[in-house]
Amino acid sequence: MKGYEIAKELGVDASTVSRDIHYLIAQSQNYLNSLAKETLPFMYQTSIEGIKNVLKECWNIYTIECNSDDIKSKDVSWFHKIAALKLAKECNEALFKLTAEGPYVMYVRLLEERLARIEAREINP
């Protein structure tokens, strides 16, 4: 439904609907920005911990002896071991990427906070 259709349905001026829509869009953007700023460090931490857990399990699978009488070993073939190595490689790459990008992301966050303080000072001198 278009803005002018909403205005007609509500019996208000189209500019009122337009202002309200712009306000709601701005509020949504502010919400997403603050959500990203507040949760980013936590998400980085949990992502890194999750990758480390997957990596640990990959090495557990890889080190199981294929010719052992253990129940676990009968379910693990060389195909599984190769797949575990491939996943371990991907985990290491993802871990490196997160670790390398982390400082840059945090620096951008710091710059955004500084900019917000400067803008606030300009609005309220």
C-alpha positions in Angstrom: 0.0 0.0 0.0 1.3 3.4 -1.0 1.7 6.3 1.5 -1.0 8.4 -0.1 -3.4 5.3 0.0 -2.6 5.0 3.7 -3.3 8.7 4.3 -6.6 8.5 2.4 -7.6 5.4 4.4 -6.7 7.1 7.7 -8.2 10.5 6.7 -4.9 12.3 7.3 -2.6 14.4 5.1 0.0 12.4 3.0 2.8 14.4 4.5 1.9 13.1 8.0 2.2 9.5 6.7 5.4 10.3 5.0 6.9 11.8 8.2 5.8 8.9 10.2 7.3 6.4 7.8 10.6 8.3 7.8 10.6 8.4 11.6 9.9 4.6 11.8 12.7 3.9 9.3 15.1 6.1 11.3 14.1 4.3 14.6 14.7 0.9 12.9 18.1 1.9 11.7 19.0 3.2 15.2 17.8 0.0 16.7 19.9 -2.1 14.3 23.0 0.0 14.8 22.8 -0.2 18.6 22.1 -3.9 18.5 25.2 -4.4 16.3 27.3 -2.3 18.6 26.2 -4.0 21.8 26.2 -7.6 20.5 29.3 -7.6 18.2 31.9 -8.4 20.8 29.7 -11.2 22.2 29.1 -12.6 18.8 32.8 -12.6 18.0 33.5 -14.4 21.2 30.9 -17.1 20.8 31.8 -17.6 17.1 35.4 -18.2 18.0 34.5 -20.5 20.8 32.2 -22.5 18.5 34.8 -22.8 15.9 37.3 -24.0 18.5 34.8 -26.7 19.7 34.2 -27.9 16.1 38.0 -28.0 15.6 38.5 -30.0 18.7 35.9 -32.5 17.6 37.5 -32.7 14.1 40.8 -33.7 15.7 39.0 -36.3 17.9 37.5 -37.9 14.8 40.8 -37.8 13.0 42.8 -39.5 15.8 40.4 -42.5 16.2 42.1 -45.7 15.1 40.3 -47.3 12.2 41.5 -50.8 12.9 40.7 -50.7 16.6 38.1 -53.0 18.3 36.5 -49.9 19.8 32.9 -49.4 18.9 33.6 -45.8 17.8 36.3 -46.8 15.4 34.1 -49.1 13.5 31.9 -46.2 12.5 34.8 -44.0 11.4 36.3 -44.6 8.0 39.2 -42.9 6.2 36.5 -40.9 4.3 35.4 -39.6 7.7 39.0 -38.7 8.7 39.6 -36.8 5.4 36.3 -35.0 5.9 37.3 -34.1 9.5 40.7 -32.7 8.2 38.9 -30.7 5.5 36.5 -29.2 8.2 39.5 -28.6 10.5 41.2 -26.6 7.6 38.0 -24.6 7.1 37.7 -23.9 10.8 41.3 -22.7 11.0 40.6 -20.4 8.0 37.5 -19.0 9.6 39.2 -18.6 13.0 42.1 -16.7 11.3 39.6 -14.4 9.5 37.7 -13.6 12.6 40.8 -13.0 14.5 42.3 -10.8 11.8 39.1 -8.8 11.2 38.3 -8.3 14.9 40.5 -5.3 15.6 39.3 -3.5 12.5 35.7 -4.1 13.4 36.3 -2.8 16.9 38.2 0.2 15.6 35.3 1.1 13.3 33.0 0.7 16.3 35.2 3.1 18.3 35.2 5.6 15.4 31.4 5.4 15.2 31.1 6.2 19.0 33.5 9.1 18.6 31.5 10.5 15.7 28.3 10.2 17.7 29.8 12.1 20.6 31.0 14.9 18.2 27.6 15.1 16.6 26.0 15.3 20.0 28.2 18.2 20.9 27.3 20.0 17.7 23.6 19.6 18.5 23.9 20.5 22.2 26.9 22.9 22.5 
